[in-house]
Every structure is written in C-alpha cells, then in structure tokens.
Amino acid sequence: MNAETWSQAWRHAAREFWAAEEPSSHFTTSSGPLVADRIAEIVRDVDARLGHPSEFTVVDIGCGDGGLLADVRERSGDLTERARWVGVDMRPFRRAGIESVVTEAPAPLAFTPIRGVVMAHEWLDEIPCDVIERDYHGADRLVLVDRRGVESFGPSLDDDDACTGYGVDAAEARAWLARWWPLREPGDRAELGTSRDQAWQWMSRLVDDGAILATDYGHVRVERESTLRHGTLAAYQRGRLVTPVPDGSANLTAHVALDSCADAVPGTVLSAQRDEVAAPLLTEEPSVVEVERHFAALRLRDPGRLGGVGWLRWDARR
C-alpha cells in the first residue's frame, strides 16, 4: 500500500470517520455545566467590554452536535436572544437558535471577521499533524504510514526537496523542532505543531474585536522533554484507546503544543483548566445537585487529569 505522511493519512481518515460516526459514540470531552458556566462568563465579559453592541456573534469551531455551544447560549443572559450563535463542523446539526455551518476548518468563513467570541473546545488536538522521528544515525525523518498503520521512514528533514515532495516545509519543520520539541536520542518522536499554530492564528483572524478561546489537551516544552519523548499520537474507538491506524475506523488525536500556539499569536494567555473552573462550595446540608457539581469540579480541577487541560485566550482590540 502507498505510504503518506501522518498528516495526509490522518486527514483522509478523519473525513471518512466523521462522515459515518457520531462523536458521542467514541469519546467524551471535558465539556459540561461548569465548563459552559465559565465560557459563558467569558462571553458576557467580552460583550460588556465591547459596550453591549447590537451585533455580537459567538462561533464554536469543531462544535460536533452543538451541545456545548447550546449550553453556553443558555447561560449567556440577554445574549441568548440578542447574539448570533454559529456552530462550525464537518457535518450539519440542529439546535434551536444556532446556525450550522458545514466546512472542514480551518477554512474561509463568509460571515467573518466578527465582533464577539470564537471558541474551540478540544478541536486543535484533531488538526492533523506530521510525525517526526530521530533515526539511529541521528537524522530527524518524516514518518510515513499506510492505511494499515504500517510505518516507515521518509526523507530526512535535511533534504528540503524530498520533504517538499511530501508537502512538508523542511526549513519550517527544523526551526519548529529546534525551538519547541528537540529530539535527542534515536527513537525519539515528535508531532510537528506548525499546523496547530496556524489553526490558532486562523482563529485570531476571525475576530475584528472580541476574543478567541481554545481549550485542549496539551503540553509544554518541559513536559515534552521529560515524559513525552515518544509523542502523544493516539486513537479512540467506542470509548476505548486503540492503536492509531488511519483507515477511518477510529478518531485520531494528538495533544497540542500549547506554548507554541500561544507564541504564534502574541498576547495569547495560557492557563490551566484547574484555574479557570470554579470549585463550588458545599452548604451544611447540600442538595443532590450541589454534590454533583462539587464532584464534577473536583474532576475538572484534578491537576493530574482534566485540571491539566490548557486554556488559550487572546483578546482582539480595535
């Protein structure tokens, strides 16, 4: 079978997978009432900063079935009816009060740039990226893969012309790796973060005045150098972690180099979910709802699990 770069194979597999599958059948996200509460608070704050304009838009990139956007809308006060709410995904959905835009983002969106908020919840980690591995001669090489998941070495990143034949800018890849994810030993692997950086930059161009927000599983350089020497490429099928195979049978994902994304749009603020999601206090005789929210907050704030999810925010100002 013909081998491609991981980004090429991943893109083809994702199109096939999402044409036939529902997100909820394969994985859950960290979205929920408390995350929706916090995002709605950000939306209301941006609206106030802009002086409550007559035209205010909230866009969710990679919105899936629109569930999180609907939850944010319900919590946004008078913006629930005053604002324009738009969900962007590869397949259509139906939610009251929300427009469905079908496209494979990043892509041109006719209604942008907007005044308002553009959000993306666990979308950047699904942007296809290339995999690089250091071989036993010390060369950093493209990793190729076929539809069965069988990998092989492609050209070295020192061979600009050969990499161009695979659609890879070798000079850009070398510079990114040197700064953000240097490989040190044979067998070390990295997911090249340039496509995610470009996606974050694309989001920033969608806003004329307002803010962009992305929440995602990710890492920073110190983690990559200490515990992630073999990368984070993974796949999920029916809620189970499976071997990544780009045949359209599973959802492919890789964690995001959050520090690189933040640097790609100057002024981006990077925080952790444990610092964004409030911890509701229990009363002396808490209700069932209060107890449920309390334990949901503990789960979202656990530094070893969902509390480590990254939040990227950038405020655009005229």
Steps between C-alpha positions, in 0.01 A plus 500: 500500500610856434647680801427865580604742768294469818329835433387387154381159619334652808306754292363231269411274795324782688280582202399136471446457874285810554291431191364192674543545876358705787751649747307381805537139386878507534614741770396751762647846548553715807201714403216519748304751709803645679700547180194654334459731801857627464483547124167683532662727759777580251242568227308739726821676605602555138154633420529746787846611389363572153217707646222247431502554121190438291695249291675234707592151376615185676661232281594147606759333273479120487175514694392139444128479568494855640437387857762714673407808297135449592595478869706820475211673322255409777733653759572826319224725631346737246757381243302177471261683266702811411812330363552296186608145586690295239635146518761387247568134433556245223139384522170682560308502827175643631475711815239767570642849460833382353610516136680199357790569262647192332867523409832338576666770708736680474320644198359836386183596687291752309354669810838585655672700641256542786451703814467243774658170599640209302545185707635152430465223757733204447536580130868587462602148606317364195683720250714250303872533557815331377707261710878530512736235639876502559663200330802303617733723299377811683289634213148636560274340241142517389300199611284354222202272555269292284130430547577190710700710746837362386763770545823561310762771487465775243761761411721678748402855590842599366377414148286800412409381151395151610286641782336744258390196300297397803358849551726578797699822541821350638653833607186590693493154660866518604449843657188389689665186636811687610293746700213294629571126488866409439562129451806365682524123473422241229134406525392838638184623325318828472172621354581806292292785642503743208150403382353570846688832522353596164151397612529727807621785276204435270262529794651838590420631151132414546456772763502873433430591861442253780682182599596149394508207739624142461497225759699185435716218623857613462854535626787745530869452422610382844240219484599404147865472593440307823205264447380517139806389306290268286217742426129488574337373180198289597166372377161438660235253391175448692651662807811282499860597431617308191807490278506800262416368153395751230229283344198704607402258777606712800536861606863613475638760739826638639550746784574864419828687553323773693805720552570503128138595422514779756818635344347488150251775594676761717292596800350154545447405864549134592334365814395164641143378538549459876546878517203581273227280645369608839463257789141529632484498879273253672238627744444330835216295351584485130246399241564221253569761231756677722679173572507410130646841408757473779633167380486611136718796599747271677529293183551808281754646741705184561854610397593149392201463268248752362642782711801499269293577190632824352301815435631739235348847483580800283313830509470698177463874536437764237 
